[in-house]
């Protein structure tokens, strides 16, 4: 109870100034209706009560009194009373992720059956199923990087476009991971909700490390698409340059589970977290009382009472 009272406030307190003219008008009307007021200064009060006609008790429930109550309730409602925080619609939403997929001839190697690229698509399908409802974007890169799809919750479209990618359709051969990560950062910045970057690659060219150091971000995870018995030193160096994390490919879904936990834990921006700090207005609870008071004006002769 004490915490509720301490948290009580008005979100638009300036509207409370509308109570001033209400009380002023009621006071002026009361003085104008007091016919005996001007006689009290010249006639003894004990004698005046016997001289006045119709000076009996008057009902306090008058149109003016009801108008004052309705005005007060309406002003308080518009001022926005609040004492409870409102849960954000984004509070339980999973942060978006931009998948940076390497599409080069090396990804067609069959040491990860059927190929490294096909295994990447399978892992992407598992990730989309595990993070159902989360927005996912897709970037393909080789010697150049290209935005295939901005973050969307339609996982079917993401997977279909990923299946359509092949080294033959890439305009330039090579390994330009640095520009691909920079493009992913711009996509997330334009999205306005933060997020993470997931790189799916088998190796990283050594000339990319300097560029990756300039685009470093702790929200980057690299899924190494190499069999466990192969050296992935270039992947580790790229992760250190990005201040990211490397997850090795596993035959089961252990790698995807680890990636999903990391993606759900990081990548939220401050403004999204701040969405949970909105206050829940309680002024609408006064609406039924306001409506009941308004019904009195449909009473015959009420205004003239």
GIVENLIN-V919310 format. One line per field, one symbol per residue. ss: DSSP state (H for helix, E for strand, - for the rest). burial: # if it has 24 or more other ideal C-beta (glycine too) atoms within 12 Angstrom, else .. Layout:
ss->???
burial->???
This chain:
ss->-HHHHHH-EE--HHHHHHHHHHHHHHHHHHHHH-----------HHHHHHH-----------HHHHHHHHHHHHHHHHH-EEEEE-----------EEEEEE--HHHH-------HHHHHHHHHHHHHHH-----EEEEEE---EEEEEEEE--HHHHHHHHH---HHH-------HHHHHHHHHHHHHHH----EEEEEE----HHHHHHHHH-----EEEEE--------HHHHHHHHHH--EEEE-----HHHHHHHHHHHH----HHHHHHHH-EEE-HHHHHHHHHHHHHHHH-------
burial->.........#.....#..#..#...#....................................####################.......#..############.####..#...#############.##..##########.########..#..##.##..#.#..#...############.##..#.#############..##.##..#.#.########.....#.##.###.##.######.....##.###.###.###...#........#.#..#...#..#..#.........
